[in-house]
Amino acid sequence: MTTPGDHDRGGPDHKVERYVALGLTIFIVIFCAAVIWRDKPIENANTVVFMRILLAAACGVLGGTMPGFLNVRYDIGGLAIRAAGGIAFAVLVYVFTPTVLPNMETPTERALDRSRSGDIGQHFKLANDYWDRPVNRKRYQATPMEGRGQLLADWVGSDIEKNKALHEVTAFLADLHACVQSRNCKREQLCQSSLFDDSDNFLIFFQPLLKDWADSGYNQTLQAAIDFVNCDCSRELTAKRCPDHPSMCGAPPKCGAGKT
């Protein structure tokens, strides 16, 4: 039983818990905002899940402590109701929050990422391993043109990964050409990156070996791959060839069947 004096003195004072809840929520929001402000990819997908849990917890704390938020009184019974409401609010926020935003990278950015550190990047690294060794390069350059195909075939041999690298990189370059021609990829970004030089070296070096592969039914793929370097990146190709080959300085783009 209560008396007027009890009401004058008021019920339990919940200012402390509201201040703690507000402080915790502000900290969580600032922390998440700082992670977003970095504008760098989150390598561990679990970090995204942890951020969702923190944000859901912040919403739950606010939902259970803000006065009037759930239209309940701050008495003993109200504490139980507000706690239940806060937990429910946190669960709702977590469940109905989108898990991960879709990949917002452009086709150009995705292609560059693949060529730098993705699956194609690994294929490039494997395929260029031979070319990067001075002793192998010297042997290759000393071998007559008609014998280079066999030289490369002996190096590739029956190695599954090396054979896969030749095919995958060629198909990747063919896809790039199609992407540039359909205006989904930005030619300047692709051709002004290290991808152009890697692609040019790859096609020059493995041309003898790729010819047999193309003759077996993949000629169109190889032609489109060549067009990416010779046609789409013709300005960069001219700048690369011109110092050592003056006749290339004014050469027009060489666009084959892959050019539309």
MOKAWO-V776465 format. One record per pair of residues at least 12 apart in sequence whose ideal C-beta (glycine too) atoms are under 6 Angstrom apart, sorted by the first residue. I is the first residue (numbers start at 1). J is the second residue. D is the distance in Angstrom with one decimal. If there is no record, write none. Layout:
# MOKAWO-V776465
I_J_D / I_J_D
This chain:
# MOKAWO-V776465
11_74_6.0 / 11_75_5.4 / 14_74_4.8 / 17_65_5.8 / 18_65_5.2 / 21_61_4.5 / 21_65_4.1 / 25_58_4.3 / 25_61_5.9 / 25_62_5.6 / 28_54_4.9 / 28_58_4.3 / 32_51_5.4 / 48_100_6.0 / 52_97_5.8 / 56_90_4.5 / 56_93_4.6 / 56_94_3.8 / 57_90_5.9 / 59_89_5.7 / 59_90_5.8 / 59_93_4.5 / 60_86_4.4 / 60_87_5.9 / 60_89_5.2 / 60_90_2.7 / 63_85_5.7 / 63_86_4.4 / 63_89_3.4 / 64_82_4.5 / 64_83_5.3 / 64_85_5.8 / 64_86_2.4 / 70_85_4.5 / 107_179_5.6 / 107_184_4.8 / 107_185_5.1 / 108_185_4.6 / 108_186_4.7 / 108_189_4.9 / 111_176_6.0 / 112_193_5.9 / 115_195_4.5 / 120_172_4.9 / 123_165_3.9 / 123_168_5.0 / 123_169_5.0 / 124_198_5.3 / 126_165_4.6 / 127_165_4.6 / 127_169_5.9 / 127_202_5.8 / 130_155_5.7 / 131_205_5.1 / 148_208_4.6 / 149_208_3.4 / 149_209_5.6 / 152_209_4.4 / 169_202_5.9 / 170_221_6.0 / 170_225_4.9 / 171_221_5.9 / 173_199_5.5 / 173_225_3.6 / 173_228_4.8 / 174_221_4.7 / 174_224_3.7 / 174_225_4.7 / 176_228_5.0 / 177_224_4.6 / 177_227_4.9 / 177_228_4.0 / 177_232_6.0 / 177_258_5.3 / 180_232_4.7 / 181_260_5.3 / 187_232_5.4 / 191_233_3.7 / 191_236_4.7 / 196_233_4.9 / 196_236_5.2 / 199_229_5.4 / 200_229_5.0 / 203_229_5.9 / 210_222_5.5 / 223_256_4.9 / 223_257_4.9 / 223_258_5.1 / 224_258_3.7 / 227_255_5.9 / 227_256_5.5 / 227_258_3.7 / 227_259_5.6 / 230_254_4.3 / 231_253_5.1 / 231_255_3.8 / 231_259_5.2 / 234_253_3.6
